[in-house]
Amino acid sequence: MDIIELPYFPADTVLRFCLDAMRYRQRSAVIRDDQGKLDLLKAGDIYDGLAREISILGKVKSNNPVFKLTINEVEKWNLDPADPKRTWDRYEKFLDSVEASYALLGTTAVSCFVVTRHEGQAGALSAGPKDCYCSGPDQHEFPPPSVSSNDRCDRCGYPVHCEY
């Protein structure tokens, strides 16, 4: 279990703005709020959307739902929302019980705090996005200048998309 602060945007946010926010905040994901339905979109998802000429965050597919923590869950599971690491074991059991990898603790106008089920999940999101990502199912990152947009991925053969 770990905690990370991520950019937080409504579904009608322009995709390029999300990418700029990730770069500025040095994060590799954003949280999308689509009328209360929350999803974590990784940099690879954003790049895939840009490669498909999608312009709005709400149109990008996500496989990472985010559970919105309520006061009921906090009380039932005796979770500490102010210092989640004090009750890390309860957070892990709670996330397992709702079959989620991510839970939203709270939001501001442009950011939010997310609890992850595993420490490595937060670590993978705590750096800014790379310039190039494969459009294949694993969405691996590539450091330029070894690849350019539309080059084929040397690992899986899918096209690579770059945003400089």
C-alpha positions in Angstrom: 0.0 0.0 0.0 1.2 3.5 -0.8 -0.2 7.0 -1.4 0.4 9.3 -4.4 -0.9 12.7 -5.4 -2.1 12.8 -9.0 -3.6 15.3 -11.4 -7.4 15.1 -11.3 -9.6 16.1 -14.2 -13.2 15.9 -15.4 -13.9 13.8 -18.5 -14.3 16.9 -20.8 -10.6 18.0 -20.3 -8.5 18.3 -23.4 -6.1 15.4 -23.7 -3.0 17.5 -24.5 -3.7 19.6 -21.3 -3.6 16.3 -19.3 -0.2 15.4 -20.8 1.1 18.9 -20.0 -0.1 18.5 -16.4 1.6 15.2 -16.1 4.8 16.6 -17.3 4.6 19.7 -15.1 3.6 17.6 -12.0 6.1 14.8 -12.8 3.5 12.1 -12.7 2.8 9.3 -15.2 -1.0 9.2 -14.7 -4.1 11.3 -14.1 -7.4 10.5 -12.5 -10.5 11.0 -14.6 -13.8 11.9 -13.1 -16.7 11.1 -15.5 -19.7 12.1 -13.5 -18.6 10.2 -10.4 -17.0 7.2 -12.3 -13.3 7.4 -11.5 -10.5 5.9 -13.6 -6.7 6.1 -13.5 -5.3 6.8 -16.9 -1.6 6.1 -17.4 0.7 8.0 -19.7 0.5 5.1 -22.2 -3.3 5.5 -22.3 -3.0 9.2 -23.0 -0.4 8.6 -25.8 -2.6 6.0 -27.3 -5.5 8.4 -27.3 -3.4 11.1 -29.0 -2.2 8.6 -31.6 -5.9 7.8 -32.3 -6.6 11.5 -32.6 -8.8 11.5 -29.5 -9.0 15.0 -28.1 -11.0 14.6 -24.9 -10.1 12.7 -21.8 -13.5 11.0 -21.5 -13.1 9.2 -24.8 -9.9 7.4 -23.7 -10.3 3.8 -22.6 -9.1 2.8 -19.2 -8.6 -0.6 -17.5 -7.9 1.0 -14.1 -11.0 1.8 -12.1 -10.6 3.8 -9.0 -12.8 3.2 -5.9 -14.1 6.3 -4.3 -13.7 5.9 -0.6 -16.6 7.0 1.5 -17.0 7.7 5.2 -18.9 4.4 5.5 -15.9 2.4 4.3 -13.6 4.5 6.5 -15.7 3.7 9.6 -16.4 0.1 8.7 -12.8 -0.8 8.0 -11.4 1.6 10.7 -9.2 3.3 8.1 -7.1 6.4 8.7 -7.7 8.8 5.9 -5.3 11.4 7.3 -2.4 9.0 7.6 -3.2 5.9 5.6 0.2 4.3 6.3 -0.8 3.9 9.9 -3.6 1.5 8.8 -1.8 0.1 5.8 -2.9 -3.5 6.5 -6.6 -2.5 6.7 -6.3 -0.6 3.4 -4.8 -3.6 1.7 -7.6 -5.8 3.0 -10.2 -3.2 2.0 -8.9 -2.9 -1.5 -8.8 -6.7 -1.9 -12.4 -6.9 -0.7 -13.6 -4.4 -3.4 -11.2 -5.9 -6.0 -9.6 -2.6 -6.7 -6.0 -1.5 -7.0 -6.7 2.2 -6.4 -8.9 4.1 -4.0 -9.5 7.9 -4.0 -8.9 9.5 -0.6 -9.7 13.1 -1.4 -9.6 15.8 -4.1 -8.8 19.5 -4.6 -9.8 21.4 -7.7 -6.9 19.9 -9.8 -5.3 17.1 -7.8 -6.2 14.1 -5.7 -4.7 11.6 -3.2 -4.9 8.0 -4.2 -4.1 4.9 -2.2 -2.5 2.1 -4.2 -2.8 -1.6 -3.3 0.9 -2.2 -3.9 3.9 0.0 -3.3 5.3 -0.5 -6.8 2.1 1.0 -8.3 2.7 4.4 -6.8 6.4 4.2 -7.6 5.6 3.6 -11.3 3.4 6.7 -11.4 5.7 9.1 -9.5 7.9 10.2 -12.5 6.9 12.3 -15.4 5.9 10.6 -18.7 8.5 9.7 -21.3 8.3 11.2 -24.8 7.4 7.9 -26.6 5.1 5.0 -25.8 4.3 1.8 -27.7 0.7 1.6 -28.8 0.6 -2.2 -28.0 -1.2 -3.8 -25.0 1.7 -3.2 -22.6 2.3 0.4 -23.7 6.0 0.3 -22.9 7.9 3.6 -22.9 10.8 4.5 -25.2 13.4 7.2 -24.7 14.2 9.1 -27.8 16.2 9.4 -30.0 16.1 5.6 -30.5 12.5 5.7 -31.9 10.2 8.2 -33.6 6.4 8.2 -34.1 5.2 5.4 -36.3 8.4 3.4 -35.9 7.6 -0.2 -35.0 8.2 -1.4 -31.4 11.2 -3.7 -31.3 9.5 -5.8 -28.6 6.0 -6.4 -29.9 5.8 -4.8 -33.4 3.1 -2.2 -32.6 3.6 1.4 -33.7 5.3 3.8 -31.4 3.7 7.3 -30.7 5.9 10.2 -29.6 4.9 13.6 -28.2 7.7 16.2 -27.8 
